[in-house]
Amino acid sequence: MSMFTRTLSMLIILLVSLSSSRAWPTTAQSQPTSAQATTVLIGLRPGVPALPDGRPPLGPAHSLAISSVEALPVAPGGTPLYRLRLAPGTEVAAALTALRAAPALAFAELDQQAVALTVPTDPGYSQQWGLTRIGAETAWNVTQGSSDTVIAVIDAGIDASHADLADRLWTNPDFTALDVHGMNFIANNNDLSDSTGHGTQVAGIIAANANNLGGVGLCPNCRLMILKVLRPDGTANYSDIAAAIGYAATKRADVINLSLGGNSDSAALRSAVTAAAATSVMIAGAGNGGTNTPFFPAAYNEHVLAVAATGQTDVKTADSNYGSWIDVAAPGEGIYTTYSGGGYGTSSGTSMGAPFVSGLAGLLLSAHPDWSPAAVRAQIIRTATSIDATNPSLVGQLGGGLLAAGAALTTAPAPLLRVAAVTVNGQVGGRPEPGITVPPRRRLCRHAQRGQRHGSPSHLMAPFGC
């Protein structure tokens, strides 16, 4: 698990072991503190038994002045571990050299201390209410993301010189002069400068660095692929959006964030979304019209997570769209994030809600790189927290509820559907006659999947072929 040691902490003892075939480290180690100086951890090589009295066989190192020996709990089949407390005044470097020469030992090392892993110390973190509300700190105890996880931001570009974003950019492994960190689909060049400021705001919510500056993104170790489609007036052609989606999928983006869209359906956009969704988790803002009118590409909800926006009390924002096509809600009011020009500020809208979901998708794929896009989408929806109580007039209109990053990272995945009972010709538990065939009921299957997507499992009678 990746840790940002400067900014996060949790109470753990970190025991680092080496395989039995690995040579002793020859590089210099950091000097121990006074609290560490008399404690050493050792592990036995595979197949080496402890002595009859339970002590480890130290060979020539048995002559060391050792105050105590303590066997540590290990999992079945794990390397037997011992904590040695050296007598006061023992020369630590010499003791380590002697222990590492013992034939029975796989390793010997100082008992290092882990730093506390709680919350970021970035100055603006206290203003990032959205991260606290969705349980980001719990999620970060599992992972803060991986540099192997790439999130495509299809937007207005980015302020690549911003101190919280400069080292978050994806680098194309097979780049040309045009697409080192992404692509400008308006001018067909590599100008990724932010034409509106919107792209920089979105990028900061996803992956602002945990570096004691400004704020922090939900997936601060993830990489950002920048795909520019928005013009200075804040508009974009569907064709550019579709091209950017296709590029992102071709370049193997794990997640695609779309904090943009329009009211018109489009076969081309739908086609691009459908193809890309096979390999990328796609997230889109639901739109800021305050209506239940479908907004695209968010409304392509067989393939895209549609995100509504909420405020600090979990009430839907006045401008956020809603409807049966919404998948999940996320913080989208007064969101503190990166601004073009190196600064920080707040912004609102479903454009700000979508990147929270993209950041969570990045965390999930960092922790579970073998998960399919469908599995990630399902996990995000099923672990969301119901906000029906704070939105009584919108029951069933805000998807699974409020994004819950902590729950998503700590809850075991579950199948989308399960078989509760089998009935054959009216007989519970009956057996079909050999050779019979049953035509598929695709419509019923879609209803079953839809019920699970929106967090409201139903008792469904599904025929064979579903």
Residue pairs with C-beta under 8 A, 6 or more apart in sequence:
1 142
1 143
2 143
2 144
2 145
2 146
2 221
2 366
3 117
3 144
4 120
4 144
4 210
4 220
4 221
5 115
6 121
6 210
6 211
6 212
7 120
7 121
7 122
7 210
7 211
7 212
7 216
8 115
8 116
8 117
8 118
8 119
8 120
8 140
8 144
8 210
9 114
9 115
9 116
9 117
9 118
10 114
10 116
10 117
10 118
10 141
11 114
11 116
12 114
12 117
13 111
13 114
14 112
14 113
14 114
15 41
15 72
15 81
16 109
16 112
17 43
17 79
17 81
17 106
17 107
18 25
18 43
18 106
18 107
19 106
20 45
20 46
20 106
22 107
24 100
24 107
29 109
29 110
32 92
32 110
32 112
33 113
35 113
36 110
36 111
36 112
36 113
37 86
37 92
38 67
38 85
38 86
38 87
38 88
38 90
38 92
39 83
39 84
39 85
39 86
39 110
39 111
40 83
40 84
40 86
40 92
40 95
40 96
40 99
40 108
40 109
40 110
40 111
41 72
41 81
41 82
41 83
41 84
41 107
41 108
41 109
41 110
41 111
42 56
42 81
42 82
42 84
42 99
42 105
42 107
42 108
42 109
43 79
43 80
43 81
43 82
43 105
43 106
43 107
44 50
44 56
44 57
44 79
44 80
44 82
44 104
44 105
44 106
45 103
45 104
45 105
45 106
46 79
46 106
48 57
48 80
48 104
49 57
50 56
50 57
50 71
50 80
51 57
54 71
55 69
56 69
56 80
56 82
56 104
56 105
57 102
57 104
58 64
58 99
58 102
58 104
58 105
59 101
59 102
59 103
59 104
60 98
60 101
60 102
61 95
61 98
61 99
61 101
61 102
64 86
64 90
64 95
64 98
64 99
65 86
65 87
65 89
65 90
66 84
66 85
66 86
66 87
67 85
67 86
67 87
67 88
68 84
68 85
69 82
69 83
69 84
69 85
70 82
70 83
70 85
71 80
71 81
71 82
72 81
72 82
72 83
74 80
74 81
79 106
83 111
84 99
86 92
86 95
92 110
96 108
96 109
96 110
99 105
99 108
100 107
100 108
102 108
117 140
117 141
118 137
119 125
119 137
120 210
120 216
121 212
122 210
122 211
122 212
122 213
122 214
122 215
122 216
123 212
123 213
123 214
124 214
124 215
124 336
124 344
125 131
125 215
125 216
127 215
127 336
127 346
128 215
128 216
128 335
128 336
129 312
129 331
129 334
129 336
130 205
130 330
130 331
130 335
130 356
131 137
131 216
131 218
133 312
133 314
133 331
133 402
134 218
134 330
134 331
134 356
134 360
134 402
134 403
134 404
134 405
134 406
135 404
135 405
135 406
135 407
136 218
136 405
136 406
137 406
138 405
138 406
138 407
138 409
138 410
139 218
139 360
139 363
139 405
139 406
139 408
139 409
139 410
142 363
142 367
142 409
142 410
143 221
143 363
143 366
143 367
143 409
144 210
144 219
144 220
144 221
144 363
145 207
145 219
145 220
145 221
145 222
145 359
145 362
145 363
145 366
146 221
146 222
146 366
146 369
147 221
147 222
147 223
148 223
148 366
148 369
149 219
149 221
149 222
149 223
149 254
149 255
149 362
149 365
149 366
149 369
150 170
150 222
150 223
150 224
150 225
150 251
150 252
150 253
150 254
150 255
151 206
151 207
151 219
151 222
151 223
151 224
151 225
151 253
151 254
151 255
151 256
151 257
151 358
151 359
151 361
151 362
152 182
152 224
152 225
152 226
152 227
152 244
152 248
152 251
152 253
152 255
152 256
152 257
152 280
153 199
153 202
153 203
153 206
153 224
153 225
153 226
153 227
153 257
153 355
154 227
154 229
154 241
154 244
154 245
154 248
154 256
154 257
154 258
154 260
155 198
155 199
155 202
155 203
155 226
155 227
155 228
155 229
155 230
155 257
155 259
155 260
156 194
156 195
156 196
156 197
156 198
156 199
156 228
156 229
156 230
156 234
157 184
157 191
157 192
157 193
157 194
157 195
157 199
157 200
157 226
157 228
157 230
158 165
158 169
158 192
158 193
158 194
158 199
158 200
158 203
158 224
158 226
159 165
159 193
159 194
159 200
159 338
159 339
159 340
159 341
159 342
160 166
160 169
160 181
160 192
160 193
160 226
161 342
162 200
162 204
162 338
162 340
162 342
163 209
163 211
163 213
163 214
163 342
164 204
164 208
164 209
164 211
164 213
164 214
164 215
164 216
164 217
164 338
165 200
165 203
165 204
165 207
165 208
165 209
165 224
165 338
167 209
168 203
168 207
168 208
168 209
168 217
168 220
168 222
168 223
168 224
169 181
169 182
169 223
169 224
169 226
170 181
170 182
170 223
170 224
170 225
170 226
171 180
171 181
171 223
172 179
172 180
172 181
172 182
172 251
177 190
178 188
178 189
178 190
179 190
179 247
180 190
181 190
181 192
181 225
181 226
182 190
182 192
182 225
182 226
182 227
182 228
183 190
183 226
183 227
183 228
183 244
183 247
184 190
184 191
184 192
184 228
185 227
185 228
185 229
185 240
185 243
185 244
185 247
186 228
186 229
186 231
186 236
186 240
191 228
192 226
192 228
194 200
194 340
195 228
195 230
195 231
195 232
196 230
196 232
196 234
197 339
197 340
198 230
198 234
198 259
198 351
199 226
199 228
199 230
200 338
200 339
200 340
201 335
201 337
201 338
201 339
201 347
201 351
201 352
202 257
202 259
202 337
202 351
202 352
202 354
202 355
203 217
203 224
203 226
203 338
203 355
204 214
204 215
204 217
204 337
204 338
204 344
205 217
205 218
205 335
205 337
205 352
205 355
205 356
205 359
206 217
206 218
206 219
206 222
206 224
206 257
206 355
206 358
206 359
206 362
207 217
207 218
207 219
207 220
207 221
207 222
207 223
207 224
207 359
207 362
208 214
208 215
208 216
208 217
208 220
208 337
208 338
209 216
209 217
209 220
210 216
210 220
214 338
214 344
215 336
215 337
215 338
215 344
217 359
218 355
218 356
218 359
218 360
218 362
218 363
218 405
219 358
219 359
219 360
219 362
219 363
219 366
221 366
222 359
222 362
222 363
222 366
225 248
225 251
225 253
227 244
227 247
227 248
229 236
229 237
229 240
229 241
229 244
229 260
230 236
230 260
236 260
238 262
238 264
238 266
238 268
238 269
239 268
241 258
241 260
241 269
241 272
241 297
242 266
242 268
242 269
242 271
242 272
243 272
245 256
245 258
245 269
245 272
245 273
245 276
245 282
246 272
246 275
246 276
248 256
248 276
248 280
249 256
249 275
249 276
249 278
249 279
249 280
252 279
253 280
254 280
254 281
254 361
254 362
254 365
255 280
255 281
255 282
255 283
255 358
255 361
255 362
255 365
256 276
256 280
256 281
256 282
256 283
256 358
257 283
257 284
257 354
257 355
257 358
258 282
258 283
258 284
258 285
258 297
258 298
258 304
258 354
259 284
259 285
259 350
259 351
259 352
259 354
259 355
260 284
260 285
260 351
261 284
261 285
261 287
261 295
261 296
261 297
261 298
262 295
262 296
263 287
263 289
263 293
263 294
263 295
263 296
264 296
265 294
265 296
265 299
266 296
269 296
269 297
269 300
270 296
270 297
270 300
273 282
273 297
273 300
273 303
273 304
274 300
274 303
276 282
276 303
277 302
277 303
277 304
277 373
278 373
279 373
280 373
281 305
281 358
281 361
281 365
281 373
281 376
281 377
282 297
282 303
282 304
282 305
282 373
283 304
283 305
283 307
283 354
283 355
283 357
283 358
283 361
284 297
284 298
284 304
284 305
284 306
284 307
284 354
285 295
285 298
285 307
285 309
285 349
285 350
285 351
285 353
285 354
286 295
286 298
286 306
286 307
286 308
286 309
286 320
286 321
286 322
286 323
286 326
286 350
286 353
287 293
287 295
287 298
287 320
287 321
287 350
288 309
288 319
288 320
288 321
288 349
288 350
288 351
289 295
289 319
289 321
290 318
290 319
290 320
290 321
291 321
291 322
292 321
292 322
292 323
292 324
292 397
293 321
293 323
294 323
294 325
295 306
295 321
297 304
298 304
298 306
298 307
298 325
299 306
299 325
301 325
301 326
301 327
301 453
305 327
305 328
305 357
305 361
305 377
305 380
305 381
306 325
306 326
306 327
306 328
306 399
307 326
307 327
307 328
307 329
307 330
307 332
307 350
307 353
307 354
307 356
307 357
308 316
308 320
308 321
308 322
308 326
308 328
308 329
308 330
308 332
308 350
308 353
308 398
308 399
309 316
309 317
309 319
309 320
309 329
309 330
309 331
309 332
309 333
309 348
309 349
309 350
309 352
309 353
310 316
310 317
310 320
310 329
310 330
310 331
310 332
310 333
310 353
310 387
310 402
311 317
311 331
311 332
311 333
311 334
312 331
312 333
312 334
313 390
314 387
314 390
314 391
314 402
315 387
315 390
315 391
316 322
316 329
316 391
316 394
316 398
317 332
317 333
317 348
317 349
319 348
319 349
319 350
320 329
320 332
320 349
320 350
320 353
321 350
322 394
322 397
322 398
323 397
324 396
324 397
324 454
326 397
326 398
326 399
327 377
327 380
327 381
327 399
327 400
327 453
327 454
328 357
328 380
328 381
328 384
328 398
328 399
328 400
328 401
328 402
328 403
329 353
329 384
329 387
329 398
329 399
329 401
329 402
329 403
330 353
330 354
330 356
330 357
330 402
330 403
331 352
331 353
331 356
331 403
332 348
332 349
332 350
332 351
332 352
332 353
333 348
333 352
334 346
334 348
335 346
335 347
335 348
335 352
336 344
336 345
336 346
337 344
337 345
337 346
337 347
337 352
338 344
339 345
356 403
356 405
357 380
357 403
359 405
360 380
360 403
360 405
360 408
361 376
361 380
363 405
363 408
363 409
364 371
364 376
364 379
364 380
364 408
364 409
365 371
365 376
367 409
368 375
368 376
371 379
371 413
375 413
377 453
378 413
378 416
378 452
378 453
379 408
379 411
379 413
380 400
380 403
380 408
381 399
381 400
381 453
381 454
381 455
382 400
382 411
382 414
382 452
382 455
383 400
383 404
383 407
383 408
383 411
384 399
384 400
384 401
384 402
384 403
384 404
384 455
385 401
385 402
385 404
385 407
386 400
386 401
386 402
386 455
387 398
387 401
387 402
388 394
388 395
388 398
388 401
391 397
391 398
396 454
396 456
399 453
399 454
399 455
400 453
400 454
400 455
401 455
416 449
416 452
417 448
417 449
417 452
417 462
420 459
421 428
421 429
422 428
422 429
422 430
423 429
423 430
423 461
424 430
424 431
424 432
432 464
438 463
438 464
438 465
439 465
440 465
440 466
441 462
441 463
441 465
441 466
442 466
444 460
444 462
444 463
444 466
445 462
445 466
447 460
448 458
448 460
448 462
448 466
451 457
451 458
451 460
